[in-house]
């Protein structure tokens, strides 16, 4: 059974920040390409939700957070069995200090 993808407000804002950054630095074509690449990477979760590795830095949380990598970004998600969906919680730039990954409660 295919799960639905649900992007939290926080993860959507992160995608917007990524788009705006690349639009200013490299142009809208590159910005779109990166954002579409991130979205496309998440589509594989619908059929294989446990494909991502467990996020060690978020082990203390109630949910079991996992992640996928696309270029320099970690797409952090958890499987919400109750709602029958995958919740994308964050899109984290891996060039940042890893401790910042805990910024979203």
SVG drawing of the C-alpha trace seen along z (x, -y; Angstrom):
<svg xmlns="http://www.w3.org/2000/svg" viewBox="-5 -37 35 39">
<polyline fill="none" stroke="black" stroke-width="0.4" points="0.0,0.0 1.3,-3.4 1.7,-6.0 1.0,-9.7 3.7,-12.3 3.0,-15.1 5.3,-18.2 5.1,-20.0 5.1,-23.8 8.6,-23.8 9.9,-21.6 8.0,-23.7 9.7,-26.9 13.1,-25.2 12.4,-24.3 11.4,-27.9 14.7,-29.1 16.6,-26.8 14.8,-28.0 15.3,-31.7 19.0,-31.1 19.8,-29.4 17.6,-31.8 19.7,-34.7 23.1,-32.9 22.6,-30.8 19.3,-31.7 15.8,-30.4 16.5,-27.5 19.1,-26.0 16.9,-26.8 14.0,-24.9 16.2,-22.0 17.4,-21.6 14.0,-21.9 12.4,-19.4 15.3,-17.0 14.5,-17.1 10.8,-16.5 11.5,-13.7 13.9,-12.0 11.0,-11.8 8.7,-10.1 10.5,-6.8 9.4,-6.8 5.8,-6.1 6.7,-2.6 9.7,-2.0 9.2,-4.1 12.0,-2.5 14.6,-3.1 16.2,-5.9 18.7,-5.4 17.8,-6.2 18.8,-9.7 21.1,-9.2 21.0,-12.8 17.2,-12.6 17.1,-9.2 15.9,-10.9 12.6,-12.0 9.3,-10.1 9.2,-9.3 11.8,-7.3 13.2,-9.9 14.9,-8.7 16.6,-10.5 17.3,-10.5 20.2,-12.4 19.9,-14.5 23.1,-16.4 23.9,-18.5 20.5,-18.0 19.1,-15.6 15.4,-15.1 14.3,-14.1 11.0,-12.2 9.1,-9.8 6.4,-7.2 3.1,-8.2 1.2,-4.8 -1.8,-6.4 -2.4,-8.8 -1.0,-6.4 1.5,-8.9 5.2,-9.9 5.8,-13.2 8.7,-15.2 9.8,-17.2 12.9,-19.0 15.2,-19.5 18.6,-20.1 21.7,-21.4 24.5,-19.0 27.1,-21.7 25.8,-23.2 26.9,-22.1 25.2,-18.7 24.0,-19.8 21.6,-22.3 19.6,-19.4 17.8,-19.4 16.4,-22.8 12.9,-21.5 11.0,-20.0"/>
</svg>
